[in-house]
Amino acid sequence: MSGKQQNEKSIVLESGSACTISGEWEVQGNITTISYVSKGHLMPLYCGKKVKWILLKSG
């Protein structure tokens, strides 16, 4: 996960849910991508599938 350890304070959202914090989000898993999502927008699908997104950096 981009050199960051996931811990209990990580913010994780699933595709299709409303974004609660604008920022850079990374797909959880072996093959990842990073996407900027604005607060209130729906978390995107990845390769047409629902995934879990982890907040890397707010802003």
N, C-alpha and C positions, 0 to 999 in steps of 0.2 A: 504494500500500500504506500507507494511513494516515500518509503523511508520512515513513515509515521506509524507508531504503534496504535492500534485501536484500543480504546479503553472505555470505561463506563460513562465517560463524559462525551463520547462521540455522538454526533447527531446523525441519525440514519433515517432516510425516507425511502419509500417504495415508489416505483414508477406509477403514475396516475394520481398520486396524492398531491395536495397543494404544498408548494414550497413555503417553508416558514421563515427562512432566512436567505436573503440574496447572497450569492457567493459562488465559489468554485466547488463543484461536487465531483466525486470520483466513483465509478462503478466498483462495487465490491466483488472480487473474484480474481481468477487467474489472468484473464484478459481484461484490461481496463481501459477506460477513456476518461477524460476530464471535460466537464461542460459547465459553463456559467449559466445559472438559473436565477431569475429574479423572483423575489417574494411574491406570492400569490399565483404564480404560474404553476402549471402541472409539471411534476417531475417526468422527464421523458422516458420512453422505452429505449432499450439498447439492442440494436440488431433485431428489432421487432418483438422483443420479449421484455416482460416485467423484470426489473432488477432492483437491487437495493443500492441507494446512493449514499455516500458518506461525505459530510461537509469537510472540506480541506481548509478553506479560508473564507471567512465572511467578508462582505463588502461589495 
